[in-house]
Amino acid sequence: MTLADFPQLKRLPPRHRLKLAEQLWDSAASDSLAVSACHKRVVNSRRKAYEQGQIATLTMGELKKSIRRRKRAASRLSLYSSSARMCNSL
């Protein structure tokens, strides 16, 4: 099932679509989903490593800076790829 299956939703203003998405997310989050033993082990292992200071952490500022840097790099790559495709088609 995709958004294409609900054309009337596409016509809603973004604000209303976001509200519906929030309600859908909340309804799914309230369902009890089983977590596999493997995933529990991974989470517990990572928590233990964090608590023992074995995992590097970032401040919120560092995280935002990293995200901006990645976005710029992705944007440059996208521009380069577009240019390369155009050149190859000539």
C-alpha positions, 0 to 999 in steps of 0.5 A, a space after each residue: 500500500 502506498 500514498 498512490 492508493 489514496 489520491 484524496 490524501 495527496 490533495 490535502 494541505 501538508 499540515 493536514 497530511 503531517 497530522 495524519 502521519 502523526 496519528 498513524 505513527 502514534 497508532 503503530 507505536 502503541 501496538 506491541 511489537 516483538 523485539 528479537 533476541 538478537 536486537 536486544 543483545 545488540 542494544 544491550 551491548 551498545 548500552 554497556 559500551 556507552 556506559 563504560 565510555 567505549 563509544 564516542 558521543 557527539 554534542 547536539 552542535 557537533 551532530 548538526 554540523 555533521 549533518 550539514 556537512 553530509 548534506 552539502 557533500 550529497 548536494 555536490 555529488 548530486 550536481 556532479 552526477 547530473 553534470 556527468 549524465 548531461 555530458 555523457 548524453 551529448 
